Amino acid sequence: MRQSGWRRWPPRLPEQPIFYPVLNEGYAIKIARDWNVPHSGAGYVTRFQVDSDFLARYPVQQAGGRDILELWVPAEELDKFNDHIIGRIEVVHEFHRS
């Protein structure tokens, strides 16, 4: 992301066929703190805007409780998704293993 000037998400890894942007900051914090930190030592919550007309192609998915909302963007569509990001991707929270 840094190489793109904080404007694009990197390509997905082969084991990541879907990009899952979440729509709730509390849920994003829970993922970063409670899942990413134990598994990789750090977790980050980002904020970014995407053209709403473009986003209409991805229905909101409820992946659990009523506040667990995300989009499911197929990895092969990530470049097009990136083309519709407005402005920069911001890191708004960081969590690290202590």
N, C-alpha and C positions, 0 to 999 in steps of 0.2 A: 504494500500500500504506500509505503514511504516513497518508493521509486516512481510511483505514478503521481506524486504530489498530493497524496491523500484523496484521489479522485476515482480510484478503481479497486475492486476486490481482485485478489489474485485468482488464477485458475484453481479449480477444485482438484484435489488429489484423486487418483483412481478409485479409492474407497469412499469418496464423497460425491455421489452422483447428483446430489441436490444441495443448493445453497438455501439456508433457512433463516432469512432475516426475521427477527421477532418484533412484535409490534407493541410491546409493553416493557418499559424500563425495569420494573420490578422483576419480571421474568428473566430479562437479560442479565440483571445483577445476580440472580440465583444461579443461572447457568455458569457465569464467569467465576463466581466465588465458590460455589458448591460442587461443580463438576470439573471445570477447566483447571482450577488451581491444584486439586488433588491429582489430576491426571497429567498435567504438563508443567506445574509450578507457577503458572501465571494465568490470569484471566482478564480480559478487557471488554468493556462495554462501549460500543460506538453509537453515534447518532449521525444520521444522514437523511437527505431528502431525495425522493425520486419522483419524476413526473407522474402525476396521478392518473392521467389518461393511459400511460403505458402500464402502470401497476394494475389497472382494471383487468388485465389478462390473467392475473394470478388471484384466484379466490382466497379469502382469508381462511386459514385452516385452524380449527380449534383442536390443539394437540393434547388435551387433558382438561383441566379445569377451565372455567369461563374466562380467566385472565391469561391463559396460555395460548396466545394467538401468534401465528407466524405465517409467512408466505413460503411456498415451495417452488423455488426457481430451479429448473433443470440445469445441470452444469453446462450443457451445450448452449444455453441461452444467457450465460453470465456476461459475455461480452456485450450483448445487446442491452442487458440490464445496466451494466456499467455506463453505457452510452447515455442513459437517461438519468444518471445521478446529477442532481443540481447542487453545485458547490462542492465543498470538501467533506470527507468523512472525518468526524471528530471523535477522539477518545475522551469519554466523559467519566469513566471510572476505571481504576486499575486495581487488581488484587494480586498479591504475591504470597507464595509459601513463606512462612516465617521461620 
